[in-house]
Amino acid sequence: MSSAALFQILYQNETLFQLQEELIVPVQEKEIISEIIPAKIETPVAPPAPEVIPQPVVKTVIEPVRPIVPTVQFPVLNHKVLILIDEPKQKDMLVSEALFLDNILKAVGQSSENADILNFSFLPGQDARNVFAEKRVNYFITFGVPLIKLRLDLLLPPYTPKQVEGIWFLLTDPLAVIEADVALKKKLWTALKQMFPKT
């Protein structure tokens, strides 16, 4: 069955579309019309789309603003022997402790005048890492101040002197405790003789 016969059956006498009769235009008018209206109208060509180059994704990490904390330096040292005590109630040593310390130092050929004696509780800067990194001292004796408080990562048993990178370290009990205990006085004496051998 042809498509024309199929349309005839489906739509029988209905008018689907109507063709208009061709308009007859004289020859002269055809030429004028063809000049005004071109026979073939060209559709404008769109310019090619610009090439899109994907940009690399840059992740911006915003770090929280940390407050600038001024670092307080460890006090300036004038001697090669540094002695640290911890007296939270008073800046200076008690007279009895000062005499006891001076006697101990004199027994091994040293003196209080040739040592920097600092009270840990009154230190403005308690980070002593630079002091030892720059080797500003040769001997460091602490009476009751753990080295961790000075931010020194050094495992040191009490009354056992240890030389680390040319610096002698000695950790002991507070002076008041040693002064009242004969056994601790002997331990301190033995340790100091090892640190300061007589030449």
Phi and psi in degrees as GROMACS dihedral restraints (atoms count N, CA, C in turn):
[ dihedral_restraints ]
;  ai    aj    ak    al  type     phi  dphi    fc
    3     4     5     6     1   -81.4    20    10
    4     5     6     7     1   161.1    20    10
    6     7     8     9     1   -68.9    20    10
    7     8     9    10     1   -31.1    20    10
    9    10    11    12     1   -64.8    20    10
   10    11    12    13     1   -41.4    20    10
   12    13    14    15     1   -66.7    20    10
   13    14    15    16     1   -36.5    20    10
   15    16    17    18     1   -64.2    20    10
   16    17    18    19     1   -44.3    20    10
   18    19    20    21     1   -63.0    20    10
   19    20    21    22     1   -36.2    20    10
   21    22    23    24     1   -64.2    20    10
   22    23    24    25     1   -39.6    20    10
   24    25    26    27     1   -71.4    20    10
   25    26    27    28     1   -43.5    20    10
   27    28    29    30     1   -70.5    20    10
   28    29    30    31     1   -43.8    20    10
   30    31    32    33     1  -111.1    20    10
   31    32    33    34     1    -1.8    20    10
   33    34    35    36     1    28.9    20    10
   34    35    36    37     1  -101.2    20    10
   36    37    38    39     1  -102.1    20    10
   37    38    39    40     1    10.6    20    10
   39    40    41    42     1   -76.4    20    10
   40    41    42    43     1   149.5    20    10
   42    43    44    45     1   -96.1    20    10
   43    44    45    46     1   116.1    20    10
   45    46    47    48     1   -86.7    20    10
   46    47    48    49     1   -43.6    20    10
   48    49    50    51     1  -153.7    20    10
   49    50    51    52     1   159.1    20    10
   51    52    53    54     1  -128.4    20    10
   52    53    54    55     1   132.7    20    10
   54    55    56    57     1   -90.5    20    10
   55    56    57    58     1   132.9    20    10
   57    58    59    60     1   -83.0    20    10
   58    59    60    61     1   152.6    20    10
   60    61    62    63     1   -72.9    20    10
   61    62    63    64     1   147.4    20    10
   63    64    65    66     1   -69.0    20    10
   64    65    66    67     1   134.6    20    10
   66    67    68    69     1   -77.0    20    10
   67    68    69    70     1   126.6    20    10
   69    70    71    72     1   -92.0    20    10
   70    71    72    73     1   119.6    20    10
   72    73    74    75     1  -117.4    20    10
   73    74    75    76     1   133.1    20    10
   75    76    77    78     1   -59.9    20    10
   76    77    78    79     1   159.3    20    10
   78    79    80    81     1   -60.7    20    10
   79    80    81    82     1   -42.5    20    10
   81    82    83    84     1   -62.6    20    10
   82    83    84    85     1   -41.8    20    10
   84    85    86    87     1   -68.2    20    10
   85    86    87    88     1   -32.5    20    10
   87    88    89    90     1   -61.3    20    10
   88    89    90    91     1   -40.1    20    10
   90    91    92    93     1   -67.3    20    10
   91    92    93    94     1   -41.2    20    10
   93    94    95    96     1   -66.0    20    10
   94    95    96    97     1   -43.6    20    10
   96    97    98    99     1   -63.4    20    10
   97    98    99   100     1   -40.0    20    10
   99   100   101   102     1   -67.4    20    10
  100   101   102   103     1   -28.4    20    10
  102   103   104   105     1   -72.4    20    10
  103   104   105   106     1   -40.9    20    10
  105   106   107   108     1   -73.7    20    10
  106   107   108   109     1   -47.2    20    10
  108   109   110   111     1  -110.8    20    10
  109   110   111   112     1   111.9    20    10
  111   112   113   114     1   -64.5    20    10
  112   113   114   115     1   149.6    20    10
  114   115   116   117     1   -63.9    20    10
  115   116   117   118     1   -38.7    20    10
  117   118   119   120     1  -117.8    20    10
  118   119   120   121     1   117.7    20    10
  120   121   122   123     1   -93.8    20    10
  121   122   123   124     1   120.1    20    10
  123   124   125   126     1   -85.5    20    10
  124   125   126   127     1   132.6    20    10
  126   127   128   129     1   -77.6    20    10
  127   128   129   130     1   136.8    20    10
  129   130   131   132     1   -65.0    20    10
  130   131   132   133     1   141.3    20    10
  132   133   134   135     1   -94.1    20    10
  133   134   135   136     1   125.0    20    10
  135   136   137   138     1   -71.3    20    10
  136   137   138   139     1   139.1    20    10
  138   139   140   141     1   -64.1    20    10
  139   140   141   142     1   151.6    20    10
  141   142   143   144     1   -62.4    20    10
  142   143   144   145     1   143.2    20    10
  144   145   146   147     1   -66.4    20    10
  145   146   147   148     1   138.9    20    10
  147   148   149   150     1   -63.6    20    10
  148   149   150   151     1   145.1    20    10
  150   151   152   153     1   -72.5    20    10
  151   152   153   154     1   126.8    20    10
  153   154   155   156     1   -94.8    20    10
  154   155   156   157     1   117.8    20    10
  156   157   158   159     1   -98.5    20    10
  157   158   159   160     1   119.4    20    10
  159   160   161   162     1   -65.6    20    10
  160   161   162   163     1   133.1    20    10
  162   163   164   165     1   -86.9    20    10
  163   164   165   166     1   143.6    20    10
  165   166   167   168     1   -65.6    20    10
  166   167   168   169     1   144.0    20    10
  168   169   170   171     1   -79.7    20    10
  169   170   171   172     1   122.3    20    10
  171   172   173   174     1  -107.1    20    10
  172   173   174   175     1   120.0    20    10
  174   175   176   177     1   -92.2    20    10
  175   176   177   178     1   126.6    20    10
  177   178   179   180     1   -98.8    20    10
  178   179   180   181     1   120.6    20    10
  180   181   182   183     1  -100.8    20    10
  181   182   183   184     1   119.1    20    10
  183   184   185   186     1  -100.9    20    10
  184   185   186   187     1   114.4    20    10
  186   187   188   189     1   -89.2    20    10
  187   188   189   190     1   144.9    20    10
  189   190   191   192     1   -65.2    20    10
  190   191   192   193     1   145.7    20    10
  192   193   194   195     1   -74.6    20    10
  193   194   195   196     1   122.8    20    10
  195   196   197   198     1   -96.3    20    10
  196   197   198   199     1   134.8    20    10
  198   199   200   201     1   -66.3    20    10
  199   200   201   202     1   141.0    20    10
  201   202   203   204     1   -83.4    20    10
  202   203   204   205     1   114.6    20    10
  204   205   206   207     1  -100.1    20    10
  205   206   207   208     1   118.0    20    10
  207   208   209   210     1   -65.3    20    10
  208   209   210   211     1   133.1    20    10
  210   211   212   213     1   -86.0    20    10
  211   212   213   214     1   126.3    20    10
  213   214   215   216     1   -90.9    20    10
  214   215   216   217     1   124.4    20    10
  216   217   218   219     1   -76.2    20    10
  217   218   219   220     1   152.1    20    10
  219   220   221   222     1   -64.8    20    10
  220   221   222   223     1   144.8    20    10
  222   223   224   225     1   -56.3    20    10
  223   224   225   226     1   152.3    20    10
  225   226   227   228     1   -69.0    20    10
  226   227   228   229     1   135.5    20    10
  228   229   230   231     1  -105.7    20    10
  229   230   231   232     1   142.3    20    10
  231   232   233   234     1  -109.4    20    10
  232   233   234   235     1   -10.4    20    10
  234   235   236   237     1  -130.2    20    10
  235   236   237   238     1   169.1    20    10
  237   238   239   240     1   -88.7    20    10
  238   239   240   241     1    -5.3    20    10
  240   241   242   243     1  -112.3    20    10
  241   242   243   244     1   123.2    20    10
  243   244   245   246     1  -114.6    20    10
  244   245   246   247     1   124.6    20    10
  246   247   248   249     1  -119.5    20    10
  247   248   249   250     1   129.7    20    10
  249   250   251   252     1  -116.5    20    10
  250   251   252   253     1   129.5    20    10
  252   253   254   255     1  -120.0    20    10
  253   254   255   256     1   170.1    20    10
  255   256   257   258     1  -135.8    20    10
  256   257   258   259     1   100.1    20    10
  258   259   260   261     1  -120.4    20    10
  259   260   261   262     1    90.0    20    10
  261   262   263   264     1   -66.9    20    10
  262   263   264   265     1   -21.9    20    10
  264   265   266   267     1   -88.8    20    10
  265   266   267   268     1   -20.6    20    10
  267   268   269   270     1  -146.8    20    10
  268   269   270   271     1   147.4    20    10
  270   271   272   273     1   -73.3    20    10
  271   272   273   274     1   -41.8    20    10
  273   274   275   276     1   -94.0    20    10
  274   275   276   277     1   158.1    20    10
  276   277   278   279     1   -72.4    20    10
  277   278   279   280     1   153.5    20    10
  279   280   281   282     1   -64.7    20    10
  280   281   282   283     1   150.4    20    10
  282   283   284   285     1   -59.9    20    10
  283   284   285   286     1   -41.4    20    10
  285   286   287   288     1   -64.2    20    10
  286   287   288   289     1   -40.6    20    10
  288   289   290   291     1   -68.4    20    10
  289   290   291   292     1   -37.9    20    10
  291   292   293   294     1   -63.6    20    10
  292   293   294   295     1   -42.3    20    10
  294   295   296   297     1   -65.5    20    10
  295   296   297   298     1   -42.3    20    10
  297   298   299   300     1   -61.3    20    10
  298   299   300   301     1   -45.1    20    10
  300   301   302   303     1   -63.9    20    10
  301   302   303   304     1   -42.0    20    10
  303   304   305   306     1   -63.8    20    10
  304   305   306   307     1   -39.6    20    10
  306   307   308   309     1   -64.8    20    10
  307   308   309   310     1   -40.6    20    10
  309   310   311   312     1   -61.5    20    10
  310   311   312   313     1   -47.6    20    10
  312   313   314   315     1   -65.4    20    10
  313   314   315   316     1   -40.4    20    10
  315   316   317   318     1   -64.1    20    10
  316   317   318   319     1   -32.7    20    10
  318   319   320   321     1   -64.0    20    10
  319   320   321   322     1   -23.8    20    10
  321   322   323   324     1  -111.3    20    10
  322   323   324   325     1    19.6    20    10
  324   325   326   327     1    82.6    20    10
  325   326   327   328     1    17.9    20    10
  327   328   329   330     1  -118.6    20    10
  328   329   330   331     1  -179.3    20    10
  330   331   332   333     1  -155.1    20    10
  331   332   333   334     1   163.0    20    10
  333   334   335   336     1   -65.1    20    10
  334   335   336   337     1   -29.8    20    10
  336   337   338   339     1   -68.8    20    10
  337   338   339   340     1   -24.3    20    10
  339   340   341   342     1  -102.5    20    10
  340   341   342   343     1    23.6    20    10
  342   343   344   345     1  -138.6    20    10
  343   344   345   346     1   148.8    20    10
  345   346   347   348     1   -90.6    20    10
  346   347   348   349     1   116.8    20    10
  348   349   350   351     1  -109.9    20    10
  349   350   351   352     1   115.5    20    10
  351   352   353   354     1  -120.1    20    10
  352   353   354   355     1   142.6    20    10
  354   355   356   357     1   -93.5    20    10
  355   356   357   358     1   114.7    20    10
  357   358   359   360     1   -56.4    20    10
  358   359   360   361     1   -40.1    20    10
  360   361   362   363     1   -63.8    20    10
  361   362   363   364     1   -20.2    20    10
  363   364   365   366     1  -112.8    20    10
  364   365   366   367     1    13.8    20    10
  366   367   368   369     1   -75.8    20    10
  367   368   369   370     1   132.0    20    10
  369   370   371   372     1   -70.1    20    10
  370   371   372   373     1   -41.1    20    10
  372   373   374   375     1  -118.3    20    10
  373   374   375   376     1   123.3    20    10
  375   376   377   378     1  -107.5    20    10
  376   377   378   379     1    12.1    20    10
  378   379   380   381     1   -96.4    20    10
  379   380   381   382     1   107.5    20    10
  381   382   383   384     1   -98.2    20    10
  382   383   384   385     1    10.6    20    10
  384   385   386   387     1   -60.0    20    10
  385   386   387   388     1   -40.6    20    10
  387   388   389   390     1   -65.5    20    10
  388   389   390   391     1   -36.4    20    10
  390   391   392   393     1   -57.1    20    10
  391   392   393   394     1   -42.2    20    10
  393   394   395   396     1   -85.6    20    10
  394   395   396   397     1   -29.6    20    10
  396   397   398   399     1   -66.5    20    10
  397   398   399   400     1   -36.6    20    10
  399   400   401   402     1   -88.0    20    10
  400   401   402   403     1    -0.8    20    10
  402   403   404   405     1    53.1    20    10
  403   404   405   406     1    51.8    20    10
  405   406   407   408     1   -80.3    20    10
  406   407   408   409     1   -13.1    20    10
  408   409   410   411     1  -129.8    20    10
  409   410   411   412     1   159.6    20    10
  411   412   413   414     1  -108.7    20    10
  412   413   414   415     1   -25.9    20    10
  414   415   416   417     1  -133.3    20    10
  415   416   417   418     1   135.1    20    10
  417   418   419   420     1  -133.7    20    10
  418   419   420   421     1   116.8    20    10
  420   421   422   423     1  -119.9    20    10
  421   422   423   424     1   127.4    20    10
  423   424   425   426     1  -118.0    20    10
  424   425   426   427     1   127.8    20    10
  426   427   428   429     1  -104.2    20    10
  427   428   429   430     1    93.0    20    10
  429   430   431   432     1    83.7    20    10
  430   431   432   433     1    13.1    20    10
  432   433   434   435     1  -115.3    20    10
  433   434   435   436     1   111.7    20    10
  435   436   437   438     1   -64.6    20    10
  436   437   438   439     1   144.6    20    10
  438   439   440   441     1   -64.8    20    10
  439   440   441   442     1   -25.9    20    10
  441   442   443   444     1   -63.5    20    10
  442   443   444   445     1   -29.0    20    10
  444   445   446   447     1   -66.6    20    10
  445   446   447   448     1   -23.9    20    10
  447   448   449   450     1   -93.9    20    10
  448   449   450   451     1     7.1    20    10
  450   451   452   453     1    63.1    20    10
  451   452   453   454     1    33.6    20    10
  453   454   455   456     1  -102.7    20    10
  454   455   456   457     1   123.6    20    10
  456   457   458   459     1   -94.7    20    10
  457   458   459   460     1    81.3    20    10
  459   460   461   462     1  -140.9    20    10
  460   461   462   463     1   119.4    20    10
  462   463   464   465     1   -82.5    20    10
  463   464   465   466     1   117.0    20    10
  465   466   467   468     1  -138.8    20    10
  466   467   468   469     1   113.3    20    10
  468   469   470   471     1   -70.6    20    10
  469   470   471   472     1   145.9    20    10
  471   472   473   474     1   -60.2    20    10
  472   473   474   475     1   144.8    20    10
  474   475   476   477     1    61.5    20    10
  475   476   477   478     1    21.7    20    10
  477   478   479   480     1  -122.4    20    10
  478   479   480   481     1    98.8    20    10
  480   481   482   483     1   -64.5    20    10
  481   482   483   484     1   144.4    20    10
  483   484   485   486     1  -140.7    20    10
  484   485   486   487     1   132.2    20    10
  486   487   488   489     1   -99.1    20    10
  487   488   489   490     1   123.4    20    10
  489   490   491   492     1  -126.4    20    10
  490   491   492   493     1   117.0    20    10
  492   493   494   495     1    50.3    20    10
  493   494   495   496     1    43.6    20    10
  495   496   497   498     1    85.7    20    10
  496   497   498   499     1     1.4    20    10
  498   499   500   501     1  -116.2    20    10
  499   500   501   502     1   131.0    20    10
  501   502   503   504     1   -86.7    20    10
  502   503   504   505     1   132.5    20    10
  504   505   506   507     1  -118.5    20    10
  505   506   507   508     1   140.8    20    10
  507   508   509   510     1  -144.2    20    10
  508   509   510   511     1   124.4    20    10
  510   511   512   513     1  -110.3    20    10
  511   512   513   514     1   125.9    20    10
  513   514   515   516     1  -135.4    20    10
  514   515   516   517     1   178.9    20    10
  516   517   518   519     1   -75.9    20    10
  517   518   519   520     1   168.2    20    10
  519   520   521   522     1   -59.2    20    10
  520   521   522   523     1   152.4    20    10
  522   523   524   525     1   -57.2    20    10
  523   524   525   526     1   -40.1    20    10
  525   526   527   528     1   -62.5    20    10
  526   527   528   529     1   -37.1    20    10
  528   529   530   531     1   -69.6    20    10
  529   530   531   532     1   -42.3    20    10
  531   532   533   534     1   -66.8    20    10
  532   533   534   535     1   -42.3    20    10
  534   535   536   537     1   -60.8    20    10
  535   536   537   538     1   -30.1    20    10
  537   538   539   540     1   -90.5    20    10
  538   539   540   541     1    -2.9    20    10
  540   541   542   543     1  -127.8    20    10
  541   542   543   544     1   116.9    20    10
  543   544   545   546     1   -66.0    20    10
  544   545   546   547     1   -39.2    20    10
  546   547   548   549     1   -64.2    20    10
  547   548   549   550     1   -39.4    20    10
  549   550   551   552     1   -69.3    20    10
  550   551   552   553     1   -34.1    20    10
  552   553   554   555     1   -60.9    20    10
  553   554   555   556     1   -41.4    20    10
  555   556   557   558     1   -65.6    20    10
  556   557   558   559     1   -41.1    20    10
  558   559   560   561     1   -62.3    20    10
  559   560   561   562     1   -42.2    20    10
  561   562   563   564     1   -65.1    20    10
  562   563   564   565     1   -42.3    20    10
  564   565   566   567     1   -60.8    20    10
  565   566   567   568     1   -45.3    20    10
  567   568   569   570     1   -62.2    20    10
  568   569   570   571     1   -42.7    20    10
  570   571   572   573     1   -66.2    20    10
  571   572   573   574     1   -43.0    20    10
  573   574   575   576     1   -67.7    20    10
  574   575   576   577     1   -34.6    20    10
  576   577   578   579     1   -64.0    20    10
  577   578   579   580     1   -33.6    20    10
  579   580   581   582     1   -70.7    20    10
  580   581   582   583     1   -37.0    20    10
  582   583   584   585     1   -75.3    20    10
  583   584   585   586     1   -40.0    20    10
  585   586   587   588     1  -118.1    20    10
  586   587   588   589     1    72.8    20    10
  588   589   590   591     1   -68.8    20    10
  589   590   591   592     1   140.9    20    10
  591   592   593   594     1   -74.1    20    10
  592   593   594   595     1   133.0    20    10
